[in-house]
């Protein structure tokens, strides 16, 4: 097992790529991306999202890679090593808080996916139509016991993998499952394109109609870019701390962003033709995936088998994303607080199960805690919207300013060029300009808008 000073490292370049890609690819691509595109007007929202990925997501990801591999520390220890005894450690603490906020609602949705995998195994979707698809989703989310049960199952699976460590747990699982997920999404997309109404679905996804784009939609696109790329919360700092010295971090960030975007587009291609073919409203919300995918596979030869495999791999995709968030927390507990890995995992399990159940039991109008609201928001919405629209952009802003203004350009070039072995001077210069002058300004404006100080 490759280690440095007692600390594990990923074993190979392909392992690094799939682990970091798995941190990005998850329910954000297959569940959240399609329904937010549907709620915010389709193609115009998609275009803004792509701009956010290029000017904001990739630069912040490179910055996190730089911080993590240079220091080989957890998110708080890394900032402390680069800038000792400074207030910049708030970046690390914010990352941990953000990862928890995401975990609280994300594990609830992952529980829905796990439940759907079980339902597909038991034939619940045989001969399904739109009305029954809606009924199944409503019963899955609105029950007071079942969704909490599945949330706990998710936490048991993730905790078990985390206990195995970086190589035997995270790397092995992600390297095996990510290629399979790609294949299944492609199959689903190809079949969806043969449905009547497919052209209308593609037009909605790919043709921008800027009359449907709002200022709120732009903010949501930014939050989605950060959410899907797993930046702004310390996950990429933590994962890159396990990188090998020959990892091309600029190349890896671009490959991860491209692959993550490709998965999102494939998910959209798989879902929106179905939406228009079966007269589902694109604005259906969080249930869009859970209503459309069973309808697709109900029309495919061997659809029952493929549906089982699809929800199995979707469950694993959500599991892989959760791994990256939990590892942020576990690395902090084990390295900064000297808690054993086992105790840290158990503590994390209990904390997320208790607080996360608040999100699970407030996700649907029929849920027992739905009417318990703070400032008009349910617990589910508080964890979701606060993390995606406030904490992630703020975390990205602080990381951009920290790297761009508290680190020397020559130090950044030295690290990103692998001590001068890679010819990346021009790319680093472009990145350095963006991270100093473009990314912070955009993120600052968006953040000030999100908290109501400015309006646009």
C-alpha positions as CSV (number, residue, x, y, z in Angstrom):
1,X,0.0,0.0,0.0
2,X,1.5,3.3,-1.1
3,X,1.9,5.7,1.8
4,X,3.8,8.8,2.7
5,X,4.7,9.4,6.3
6,X,2.0,6.9,7.3
7,X,-0.6,8.4,5.0
8,X,-2.3,6.5,2.2
9,X,-2.1,7.6,-1.5
10,X,-4.0,6.6,-4.5
11,X,-2.1,3.9,-6.4
12,X,-2.4,4.9,-10.0
13,X,-3.3,7.7,-12.4
14,X,-6.5,5.9,-13.5
15,X,-7.4,5.4,-9.9
16,X,-6.9,9.1,-9.3
17,X,-9.0,10.1,-12.3
18,X,-11.9,7.8,-11.4
19,X,-11.8,8.7,-7.7
20,X,-12.0,12.5,-8.4
21,X,-14.5,11.9,-11.1
22,X,-16.6,9.9,-8.7
23,X,-16.5,12.7,-6.2
24,X,-18.1,14.9,-8.9
25,X,-20.4,12.4,-10.7
26,X,-23.4,11.3,-8.6
27,X,-26.9,12.3,-8.0
28,X,-26.0,15.9,-9.0
29,X,-25.7,14.6,-12.6
30,X,-28.5,12.0,-12.7
31,X,-31.0,13.5,-10.3
32,X,-30.4,17.2,-9.6
33,X,-29.1,18.4,-13.1
34,X,-32.1,17.3,-15.1
35,X,-34.7,18.6,-12.7
36,X,-33.0,22.0,-12.3
37,X,-32.6,22.3,-16.1
38,X,-36.4,21.5,-16.3
39,X,-37.3,24.1,-13.6
40,X,-35.1,26.8,-15.1
41,X,-36.0,26.8,-18.8
42,X,-33.8,24.2,-20.5
43,X,-31.0,25.2,-22.9
44,X,-30.4,28.8,-21.7
45,X,-29.8,27.4,-18.2
46,X,-27.5,24.7,-19.6
47,X,-25.4,27.3,-21.4
48,X,-25.0,29.4,-18.2
49,X,-24.1,26.3,-16.3
50,X,-21.3,25.5,-18.9
51,X,-19.9,29.0,-18.5
52,X,-19.8,28.6,-14.8
53,X,-18.0,25.3,-15.1
54,X,-15.3,26.8,-17.3
55,X,-14.7,30.2,-15.5
56,X,-15.5,29.1,-12.0
57,X,-15.6,25.3,-11.5
58,X,-12.3,24.3,-13.2
59,X,-10.2,27.1,-11.7
60,X,-11.5,26.4,-8.2
61,X,-10.9,22.7,-8.7
62,X,-7.3,23.3,-9.8
63,X,-6.8,25.5,-6.8
64,X,-8.1,22.8,-4.5
65,X,-5.8,20.3,-6.2
66,X,-2.9,22.6,-5.6
67,X,-3.7,23.1,-1.9
68,X,-4.2,19.4,-1.3
69,X,-1.2,17.8,-3.0
70,X,1.2,20.5,-2.0
71,X,0.4,20.1,1.7
72,X,-0.8,16.4,1.8
73,X,-3.2,17.4,4.6
74,X,-6.9,17.5,5.4
75,X,-8.8,20.6,4.5
76,X,-8.0,22.5,7.7
77,X,-4.4,21.2,8.1
78,X,-3.7,22.2,4.5
79,X,-4.6,25.8,5.0
80,X,-2.7,26.0,8.2
81,X,0.4,24.6,6.5
82,X,0.3,27.1,3.7
83,X,-0.6,30.1,5.9
84,X,0.2,29.3,9.6
85,X,-1.8,30.9,12.4
86,X,-4.1,32.8,10.1
87,X,-7.8,33.3,9.9
88,X,-7.8,31.6,6.5
89,X,-8.5,28.3,8.3
90,X,-12.1,29.4,8.1
91,X,-12.0,27.9,4.6
92,X,-11.4,24.5,6.1
93,X,-14.1,24.8,8.8
94,X,-16.6,26.1,6.2
95,X,-15.8,23.1,4.0
96,X,-16.6,20.7,6.8
97,X,-19.9,22.5,7.6
98,X,-20.8,22.6,3.9
99,X,-20.1,18.9,3.5
100,X,-22.4,18.1,6.4
101,X,-25.2,20.3,5.0
102,X,-25.0,18.4,1.7
103,X,-24.8,15.1,3.5
104,X,-27.9,15.8,5.5
105,X,-30.2,16.0,2.4
106,X,-28.1,14.0,-0.1
107,X,-28.2,10.8,1.9
108,X,-32.0,11.2,1.9
109,X,-32.1,11.3,-1.9
110,X,-29.6,8.4,-2.1
111,X,-32.0,6.5,0.1
112,X,-34.8,7.1,-2.5
113,X,-32.4,5.6,-5.1
114,X,-31.6,2.6,-2.9
115,X,-35.3,2.1,-2.4
116,X,-35.9,2.2,-6.1
117,X,-33.3,-0.4,-6.6
118,X,-35.1,-2.7,-4.2
119,X,-38.4,-1.9,-5.9
120,X,-37.0,-2.7,-9.3
121,X,-35.8,-6.1,-8.0
122,X,-39.3,-6.9,-6.7
123,X,-41.0,-6.0,-10.0
124,X,-42.7,-2.9,-8.6
125,X,-42.3,-1.1,-12.0
126,X,-43.7,-3.9,-14.2
127,X,-46.3,-2.5,-16.7
128,X,-45.9,1.0,-15.2
129,X,-47.6,4.1,-16.5
130,X,-47.2,7.8,-15.7
131,X,-49.8,7.8,-12.9
132,X,-48.5,4.8,-11.2
133,X,-44.9,6.2,-11.5
134,X,-46.1,9.3,-9.7
135,X,-47.8,7.2,-7.0
136,X,-44.6,5.1,-6.4
137,X,-42.5,8.2,-6.0
138,X,-44.9,9.9,-3.7
139,X,-45.2,6.8,-1.5
140,X,-41.4,6.4,-1.4
141,X,-40.7,10.0,-0.2
142,X,-43.8,10.7,1.9
143,X,-43.6,7.7,4.3
144,X,-42.4,8.4,7.8
145,X,-40.4,5.2,8.3
146,X,-39.3,3.9,4.9
147,X,-37.2,6.8,3.7
148,X,-35.3,7.0,7.1
149,X,-34.7,3.3,6.9
150,X,-33.1,3.6,3.4
151,X,-31.1,6.7,4.5
152,X,-29.6,4.6,7.3
153,X,-28.8,1.8,4.8
154,X,-27.0,4.3,2.7
155,X,-24.9,5.4,5.7
156,X,-24.1,1.8,6.6
157,X,-22.8,1.1,3.0
158,X,-20.8,4.3,2.8
159,X,-19.3,3.9,6.3
160,X,-18.2,0.3,5.6
161,X,-16.3,1.5,2.5
162,X,-14.7,4.4,4.4
163,X,-13.5,2.0,7.0
164,X,-11.5,0.1,4.4
165,X,-9.4,3.2,3.7
166,X,-8.4,5.1,0.6
167,X,-7.0,2.4,-1.7
168,X,-9.0,-0.7,-0.7
169,X,-12.2,1.3,-0.2
170,X,-12.6,4.5,-2.2
171,X,-10.2,3.8,-5.1
172,X,-11.2,0.2,-5.7
173,X,-15.0,1.0,-5.6
174,X,-14.8,4.0,-7.8
175,X,-12.5,2.5,-10.4
176,X,-14.8,-0.5,-10.8
177,X,-18.2,1.3,-10.9
178,X,-17.7,4.5,-12.9
179,X,-17.2,2.9,-16.3
180,X,-20.3,0.8,-15.8
181,X,-22.3,3.9,-15.0
182,X,-21.3,5.5,-18.2
183,X,-22.4,2.5,-20.2
184,X,-25.8,2.3,-18.6
185,X,-26.5,6.0,-19.1
186,X,-25.6,5.7,-22.8
187,X,-27.9,2.8,-23.2
188,X,-30.7,4.7,-21.5
189,X,-30.1,7.8,-23.7
190,X,-30.1,5.8,-26.9
191,X,-33.4,4.2,-26.1
192,X,-34.9,7.6,-25.1
193,X,-34.0,9.1,-28.4
194,X,-36.2,6.5,-30.2
195,X,-39.3,7.6,-28.4
196,X,-41.9,9.9,-30.0
197,X,-41.4,13.3,-28.6
198,X,-37.6,12.9,-28.4
199,X,-37.0,15.8,-30.7
200,X,-39.0,18.1,-28.5
201,X,-37.1,17.0,-25.5
202,X,-33.7,17.6,-27.2
203,X,-34.8,21.0,-28.3
204,X,-35.8,21.9,-24.7
205,X,-32.4,20.7,-23.5
206,X,-30.1,22.1,-26.2
207,X,-31.8,25.2,-27.7
208,X,-31.3,28.2,-25.5
209,X,-34.4,30.3,-24.8
210,X,-33.1,33.3,-22.8
211,X,-36.6,34.6,-22.1
212,X,-36.9,31.7,-19.7
213,X,-33.7,32.5,-17.8
214,X,-33.9,34.5,-14.6
215,X,-31.4,36.0,-12.2
216,X,-32.4,33.2,-9.8
217,X,-31.7,30.7,-12.5
218,X,-28.2,32.1,-13.0
219,X,-27.5,31.7,-9.2
220,X,-28.8,28.2,-9.3
221,X,-26.6,27.3,-12.3
222,X,-23.5,28.5,-10.4
223,X,-24.5,26.5,-7.3
224,X,-25.1,23.4,-9.5
225,X,-21.7,23.7,-11.1
226,X,-20.0,23.8,-7.7
227,X,-22.3,21.0,-6.3
228,X,-21.7,18.7,-9.3
229,X,-17.9,19.3,-9.4
230,X,-17.7,18.8,-5.6
231,X,-15.7,22.1,-5.3
232,X,-16.0,24.7,-2.6
233,X,-16.3,22.1,0.3
234,X,-12.9,20.7,0.6
235,X,-13.5,17.3,-1.1
236,X,-11.0,18.0,-3.8
237,X,-8.5,19.3,-1.3
238,X,-8.9,16.1,0.6
239,X,-8.7,13.8,-2.4
240,X,-5.8,15.6,-4.0
241,X,-3.8,15.2,-0.7
242,X,-3.6,11.5,-1.8
243,X,-2.4,12.3,-5.3
244,X,0.9,10.9,-6.5
245,X,3.7,13.3,-7.4
246,X,3.4,12.7,-11.2
247,X,-0.3,13.6,-11.3
248,X,-1.0,16.2,-14.0
249,X,-3.5,18.3,-11.9
250,X,-4.5,20.7,-14.7
251,X,-5.2,17.9,-17.1
252,X,-7.0,15.9,-14.5
253,X,-9.3,18.8,-13.6
254,X,-10.2,19.4,-17.2
255,X,-10.9,15.7,-17.8
256,X,-13.0,15.5,-14.7
257,X,-15.0,18.6,-15.6
258,X,-15.5,17.3,-19.2
259,X,-16.5,13.8,-18.1
260,X,-18.8,15.1,-15.4
261,X,-20.5,17.5,-17.9
262,X,-20.8,14.6,-20.4
263,X,-22.6,12.4,-17.8
264,X,-25.0,15.3,-17.1
265,X,-25.8,15.8,-20.8
266,X,-26.3,12.0,-21.2
267,X,-28.7,12.1,-18.2
268,X,-30.6,15.0,-19.8
269,X,-30.7,13.2,-23.1
270,X,-32.0,10.1,-21.3
271,X,-34.7,12.0,-19.4
272,X,-36.1,14.9,-21.4
273,X,-37.3,12.9,-24.5
274,X,-39.2,10.7,-22.0
275,X,-40.6,13.8,-20.3
276,X,-42.1,15.1,-23.5
277,X,-43.0,11.7,-24.8
278,X,-45.1,10.9,-21.7
279,X,-46.4,14.5,-21.2
280,X,-44.5,14.9,-17.9
281,X,-44.0,18.5,-16.9
282,X,-40.3,19.5,-17.1
283,X,-40.9,21.5,-14.0
284,X,-41.9,18.4,-12.1
285,X,-39.0,18.9,-9.7
286,X,-37.0,16.4,-7.6
287,X,-39.2,13.5,-8.8
288,X,-38.3,13.9,-12.5
289,X,-35.7,11.1,-12.5
290,X,-37.8,8.7,-10.5
291,X,-40.8,9.1,-12.8
292,X,-39.1,9.1,-16.2
293,X,-36.5,6.3,-16.0
294,X,-38.9,3.5,-15.1
295,X,-41.1,4.6,-18.0
296,X,-38.0,4.4,-20.4
297,X,-37.1,0.9,-19.3
298,X,-40.7,-0.3,-19.5
299,X,-40.4,0.1,-23.3
300,X,-37.1,-1.7,-23.7
301,X,-36.5,-5.4,-24.4
302,X,-35.0,-6.8,-21.2
303,X,-36.0,-3.5,-19.6
304,X,-36.7,-5.1,-16.2
305,X,-33.1,-6.3,-16.0
306,X,-31.6,-3.0,-17.2
307,X,-33.8,-1.0,-14.7
308,X,-32.3,-3.1,-11.9
309,X,-28.8,-2.4,-13.1
310,X,-29.5,1.3,-13.7
311,X,-30.7,1.9,-10.2
312,X,-27.9,-0.2,-8.7
313,X,-25.3,1.9,-10.5
314,X,-27.2,5.1,-9.7
315,X,-27.1,4.0,-6.0
316,X,-23.4,3.4,-6.3
317,X,-22.9,6.8,-8.0
318,X,-24.6,8.5,-5.1
319,X,-22.5,6.4,-2.7
320,X,-19.2,7.5,-4.4
321,X,-20.1,11.1,-4.1
322,X,-21.0,10.7,-0.4
323,X,-17.6,9.0,0.1
324,X,-15.8,12.2,-1.0
325,X,-17.8,14.3,1.5
326,X,-17.4,11.9,4.4
327,X,-13.7,11.7,3.7
328,X,-13.4,15.4,4.2
329,X,-14.8,15.0,7.7
330,X,-13.0,11.7,8.6
331,X,-9.6,13.1,7.5
332,X,-10.1,16.1,9.8
333,X,-11.1,14.0,12.8
334,X,-8.3,11.5,12.4
335,X,-5.5,13.9,11.5
336,X,-6.4,17.1,13.5
337,X,-8.2,15.6,16.5
338,X,-6.3,12.3,16.6
339,X,-9.5,10.2,16.7
340,X,-9.2,6.7,15.4
341,X,-10.8,6.1,12.0
342,X,-13.3,3.7,13.4
343,X,-14.5,6.1,16.1
344,X,-14.6,8.9,13.6
345,X,-16.8,6.9,11.2
346,X,-19.2,5.8,14.0
347,X,-19.5,9.4,15.3
348,X,-20.2,10.6,11.7
349,X,-22.7,7.9,11.1
350,X,-24.7,8.9,14.2
351,X,-24.6,12.6,13.5
352,X,-25.7,12.4,9.9
353,X,-28.4,9.9,10.7
354,X,-29.9,12.1,13.4
355,X,-29.8,15.4,11.6
356,X,-30.3,14.0,8.2
357,X,-33.6,12.5,9.2
358,X,-34.9,16.0,9.6
359,X,-34.3,16.5,5.8
360,X,-35.8,13.1,5.0
361,X,-39.0,13.7,7.0
362,X,-39.5,17.1,5.4
363,X,-38.9,16.4,1.7
364,X,-42.6,16.0,0.6
365,X,-45.8,17.9,1.4
366,X,-47.1,14.7,3.0
367,X,-44.0,14.2,5.2
368,X,-44.4,14.6,9.0
369,X,-42.0,17.5,9.3
370,X,-42.9,19.3,6.1
371,X,-44.8,22.1,7.9
372,X,-42.0,22.7,10.4
373,X,-40.3,25.6,8.6
374,X,-37.6,28.1,9.3
375,X,-37.9,31.4,7.5
376,X,-40.4,29.6,5.2
377,X,-38.1,26.7,4.3
378,X,-38.3,23.1,5.2
379,X,-35.2,21.3,6.7
380,X,-34.6,19.6,3.3
381,X,-34.6,23.0,1.5
382,X,-32.5,24.7,4.1
383,X,-29.7,22.1,3.8
384,X,-30.0,22.0,0.0
385,X,-30.3,25.7,-0.9
386,X,-28.0,26.9,1.8
387,X,-25.2,24.6,0.7
388,X,-25.7,24.9,-3.0
389,X,-26.5,28.7,-3.3
390,X,-24.6,30.2,-0.4
391,X,-21.9,28.0,1.2
392,X,-20.4,26.5,-1.9
393,X,-20.0,29.8,-3.8
394,X,-18.7,31.4,-0.7
395,X,-16.2,28.6,-0.2
396,X,-15.1,28.8,-3.8
397,X,-14.7,32.6,-3.4
398,X,-12.4,32.2,-0.4
399,X,-10.4,29.5,-2.0
400,X,-9.9,31.6,-5.2
401,X,-8.8,34.6,-3.1
402,X,-6.5,32.5,-0.9
403,X,-4.7,30.8,-3.8
404,X,-4.7,33.9,-6.0
405,X,-3.5,36.4,-3.5
406,X,-1.9,34.5,-0.6
407,X,0.3,32.2,-2.7
408,X,3.1,33.2,-5.1
409,X,2.7,32.5,-8.7
410,X,6.1,30.8,-8.9
411,X,5.0,28.4,-6.1
412,X,1.8,27.6,-7.9
413,X,3.7,27.0,-11.2
414,X,6.2,24.8,-9.4
415,X,3.5,22.6,-8.0
416,X,1.2,22.4,-11.0
417,X,4.2,21.7,-13.3
418,X,5.2,18.8,-11.1
419,X,8.4,20.6,-10.1
420,X,9.1,21.7,-13.6
421,X,8.6,18.4,-15.4
422,X,5.5,19.5,-17.2
423,X,5.4,22.3,-19.8
424,X,2.3,24.1,-18.5
425,X,3.5,27.7,-18.2
426,X,0.9,29.2,-20.5
427,X,-1.9,27.2,-19.0
428,X,-0.9,28.2,-15.5
429,X,-0.7,31.9,-16.6
430,X,-4.3,31.7,-17.9
431,X,-5.4,29.9,-14.8
432,X,-3.7,32.4,-12.5
433,X,-5.3,35.4,-14.3
434,X,-8.8,33.8,-14.1
435,X,-8.4,32.8,-10.4
436,X,-7.3,36.3,-9.5
437,X,-9.5,38.6,-11.6
438,X,-12.5,36.7,-13.0
439,X,-13.5,33.9,-10.6
440,X,-13.5,36.1,-7.4
441,X,-15.5,38.9,-9.0
442,X,-18.2,36.7,-10.4
443,X,-18.4,34.7,-7.1
444,X,-18.6,37.8,-5.0
445,X,-21.4,39.3,-7.1
446,X,-23.3,36.1,-7.0
447,X,-22.8,35.6,-3.3
448,X,-23.9,39.2,-2.5
449,X,-27.0,38.5,-4.6
450,X,-27.7,35.3,-2.7
451,X,-27.8,37.0,0.6
452,X,-29.8,40.0,-0.6
453,X,-27.2,42.8,-0.5
454,X,-27.4,43.4,-4.2
455,X,-30.2,42.5,-6.7
456,X,-30.0,41.7,-10.3
